[in-house]
Amino acid sequence: MVWEHLDESAFDGPEYTNVSQGWKNDETDAEVTIFRVQGTGLEEVTECEWAVQHPDFEDKNTHFFDSEDDAENFAQEYIEEHPAPEPVY
């Protein structure tokens, strides 16, 4: 599989505030992360509790959800539909 589910220890840096799950593409180093919105500054733009961030900027790269399950479903769908996205960072 091209996408690797990351261990919690991968989220120690400040760029991973409130991340609960993440995946990294072992071919392109692109990442998809699920995180809690509270404390990130994004609570100013959404009332949702969870978000998914991915490397695709053509549309928008952050999507908001009311539940972690909904966020995880979106992340899984993104990963299946984008086997080798380019990293944008």
PAZAPA-4460 file (N, C-alpha, C; in steps of 0.05 Angstrom, whole numbers, plus 32768, in hexadecimal, padded with zeros to 4 digits):
% residues 89
    n_x    n_y    n_z   ca_x   ca_y   ca_z    c_x    c_y    c_z   seq   type   mol
   8011   7FE8   8000   8000   8000   8000   8012   8019   8000     1      M     A
   8009   802D   7FF1   8018   8045   7FEF   8015   8057   8008     2      V     A
   7FFD   8056   8013   7FF7   8067   802B   7FFD   8056   8044     3      W     A
   800D   8062   8056   8013   8055   8070   8005   8064   8086     4      E     A
   7FF7   8055   8097   7FEA   8060   80AE   8000   8067   80C3     5      H     A
   8001   807F   80CC   8016   8088   80DD   8011   8082   80FA     6      L     A
   8025   807B   8109   8024   8077   8125   8021   8091   8133     7      D     A
   8015   8091   814B   8010   80AA   815A   802A   80BA   815F     8      E     A
   8040   80AC   8161   805A   80BA   8167   8062   80CC   8150     9      S     A
   8056   80C9   8138   805C   80DA   8121   8051   80F6   8125    10      A     A
   803F   80F9   8138   8030   8113   813B   803B   8124   8152    11      F     A
   8054   8121   8159   805F   8130   816F   8066   814D   816A    12      D     A
   806A   8154   8151   8072   8170   814B   805B   8183   814B    13      G     A
   8061   819D   814D   804C   81B2   814F   803A   81B3   8135    14      P     A
   8044   81AA   811F   8034   81AA   8107   801E   8195   8107    15      E     A
   801D   8185   811C   8009   8170   811F   7FF7   8175   8136    16      Y     A
   7FEF   818D   813B   7FDE   8194   8152   7FC4   8185   8150    17      T     A
   7FBD   8176   8165   7FA4   8168   8168   7F9F   8151   8153    18      N     A
   7FB4   8148   8146   7FB0   8132   8132   7FAA   8118   8141    19      V     A
   7F95   810B   8138   7F8E   80F1   8143   7F97   80DA   8132    20      S     A
   7F97   80DE   8117   7FA0   80C9   8104   7FAD   80D7   80EC    21      Q     A
   7FBD   80C7   80DF   7FC9   80D2   80C7   7FD5   80BC   80B6    22      G     A
   7FD8   80C2   809C   7FE4   80B0   8089   7FF9   80BF   8079    23      W     A
   800D   80B1   8071   8022   80BD   8060   8026   80AB   8048    24      K     A
   8028   80B8   8031   802C   80AA   8018   804A   80A4   8016    25      N     A
   8051   808A   8014   806E   8083   8014   807C   8089   7FFA    26      D     A
   806D   8091   7FE5   8079   8098   7FCC   807D   80B6   7FC9    27      E     A
   806B   80C6   7FD3   806C   80E3   7FCF   8070   80F3   7FE9    28      T     A
   806E   80E6   8000   806F   80F3   801B   8057   8105   8020    29      D     A
   8042   8104   8010   802A   8113   8016   801D   8107   802F    30      A     A
   800E   8118   803E   8001   810F   8056   7FE4   8116   8056    31      E     A
   7FD4   8105   8064   7FB8   810B   806A   7FB6   8108   8088    32      V     A
   7FAA   811C   8095   7FA7   811B   80B2   7F8B   8122   80BA    33      T     A
   7F83   8115   80D1   7F6A   811B   80DE   7F71   8129   80F8    34      I     A
   7F64   8140   80FD   7F6A   814E   8116   7F52   815B   8122    35      F     A
   7F53   815F   813D   7F3E   816E   814B   7F43   818C   8146    36      R     A
   7F2E   819A   813F   7F2F   81B6   8138   7F36   81C8   8150    37      V     A
   7F2B   81C2   8168   7F2F   81D2   817F   7F4C   81D7   8185    38      Q     A
   7F53   81F0   8188   7F6E   81F8   818F   7F81   81FC   8177    39      G     A
   7F76   81FB   815F   7F86   81FE   8147   7F83   8219   813A    40      T     A
   7F6F   8229   8143   7F69   8242   8136   7F54   8240   8121    41      G     A
   7F4E   8227   8118   7F3A   8223   8104   7F1D   8224   810F    42      L     A
   7F1B   8225   8129   7F00   8227   8135   7EF3   8242   812E    43      E     A
   7F03   8254   8123   7EF8   826E   811A   7EEA   826B   80FF    44      E     A
   7EF0   8256   80F0   7EE3   8252   80D6   7ECF   823B   80D4    45      V     A
   7ECD   822B   80EA   7EBB   8215   80EA   7EB1   820F   8106    46      T     A
   7E99   8203   8107   7E8E   81F9   8120   7E92   81DB   8123    47      E     A
   7E9E   81CF   810F   7EA3   81B2   8110   7EBA   81AC   8123    48      C     A
   7EB9   8193   812D   7ECE   818B   8140   7EE6   817E   8134    49      E     A
   7EE4   8173   811C   7EF9   8164   810F   7EFF   816E   80F3    50      W     A
   7F18   8169   80EA   7F20   8171   80D0   7F33   815D   80C4    51      A     A
   7F33   815C   80A9   7F46   814C   809A   7F56   815F   8089    52      V     A
   7F70   815C   8089   7F81   816C   8078   7F90   8159   8065    53      Q     A
   7F90   8161   804B   7F9E   8150   8037   7FAD   8163   8024    54      H     A
   7FBE   8158   8012   7FCF   8169   8002   7FC3   8174   7FE8    55      P     A
   7FA9   8171   7FE4   7F9D   8179   7FCB   7F92   8196   7FCD    56      D     A
   7F9F   81A9   7FC1   7F96   81C5   7FC3   7F84   81CE   7FAC    57      F     A
   7F7E   81BC   7F99   7F6D   81C3   7F82   7F51   81CC   7F8B    58      E     A
   7F46   81BF   7F9F   7F2D   81C6   7FAA   7F32   81D4   7FC4    59      D     A
   7F33   81C6   7FDA   7F3C   81D0   7FF4   7F49   81B9   8001    60      K     A
   7F5D   81BF   8012   7F6B   81A8   801E   7F64   81A2   803B    61      N     A
   7F51   81B1   8046   7F47   81AB   8061   7F29   81A9   8060    62      T     A
   7F1F   8193   806A   7F02   818D   806B   7EF9   8189   8088    63      H     A
   7EE2   8193   808F   7ED9   8193   80AB   7EC1   817F   80AE    64      F     A
   7EC1   8173   80C6   7EAD   815E   80CC   7EA4   8160   80EA    65      F     A
   7E8B   8157   80EF   7E81   8157   810A   7E8B   8140   811B    66      D     A
   7E93   812B   810E   7E9D   8114   811D   7EB7   8109   8112    67      S     A
   7EC6   80FC   8123   7EE0   80F0   811B   7EDB   80DA   8107    68      E     A
   7EC5   80CB   810A   7EBE   80B6   80F7   7EBA   80C0   80DB    69      D     A
   7EAB   80D7   80D9   7EA7   80E3   80BF   7EC1   80EC   80B3    70      D     A
   7ED3   80F8   80C3   7EED   8100   80BA   7EFE   80E8   80B0    71      A     A
   7EFD   80D3   80BF   7F0C   80BB   80B7   7F01   80AF   809D    72      E     A
   7EE7   80AF   809A   7EDB   80A5   8081   7EE5   80B6   8069    73      N     A
   7EE5   80D0   806D   7EEE   80E2   8057   7F0C   80DD   8051    74      F     A
   7F1C   80DA   8066   7F39   80D6   8062   7F3E   80BC   8054    75      A     A
   7F30   80A7   805B   7F33   808D   804E   7F2B   808F   8030    76      Q     A
   7F16   809D   802B   7F0C   80A1   800F   7F21   80B1   7FFF    77      E     A
   7F2C   80C6   800B   7F41   80D6   7FFE   7F59   80C4   7FF7    78      Y     A
   7F62   80B4   800A   7F79   80A3   8006   7F74   808F   7FEF    79      I     A
   7F5D   8083   7FEE   7F56   8070   7FD9   7F55   807D   7FBE    80      E     A
   7F4C   8096   7FBC   7F49   80A4   7FA3   7F62   80B2   7F9A    81      E     A
   7F76   80B5   7FAB   7F8F   80C3   7FA5   7FA7   80B2   7FAD    82      H     A
   7FAD   809E   7F9D   7FC3   808C   7FA4   7FDF   8099   7FA5    83      P     A
   7FE3   80AF   7F97   7FFE   80BB   7F97   7FFD   80D9   7F93    84      A     A
   7FF1   80E8   7FA5   7FF0   8105   7FA3   800B   8112   7FA8    85      P     A
   800F   8129   7F9C   8027   8137   7FA1   8026   8146   7FBB    86      E     A
   803C   8146   7FCA   803C   8156   7FE3   803C   8174   7FDC    87      P     A
   8031   8185   7FED   8030   81A1   7FE7   803F   81B2   7FFC    88      V     A
   804E   81A6   800D   805C   81B4   8022   8079   81B2   801E    89      Y     A
***
